[in-house]
């Protein structure tokens, strides 16, 4: 027999301090689970790592509530009605309150694929010569050596 639980109960039971939360959203469409995480943890300083391909306004809620210490993303800004900077992300990064790893959209997805397969790393040329190579986890290799 199937068992069901409410979103409130699921978040209360499964989301813990220092968790890495991978939120999959369709641009500005918020999920009930993400909204419930924000509601339950607002102001409690849980030190989450937020993993989102594009932060947008949903990510801003996590910043405003002081819920994140670290972000892994491909884009930090708002997406609707057009692509614009977001002052919450800017403040968090500039103050040092939130560490950020920016990756290309392809490298972000490749990292998820590698993790799903249990691989310690994945090779990609998508970030060669770009800012994401400054990320602590990125390594350049000599393809001929």
Secondary structure, DSSP 4 states (H G I P E B T S, - for coil): ------HHHHHHHH--TT-EEE---BTTB--HHHHHHHHHHTTS---EEEEEEE-HHHHHHHHHTT-EEEEEEEE-SB-SSS-B--HHHHHHHHHTSSEEEE--HHHHHHHHHHHHTT-S----STTTTSGGGGSTT-----TT-
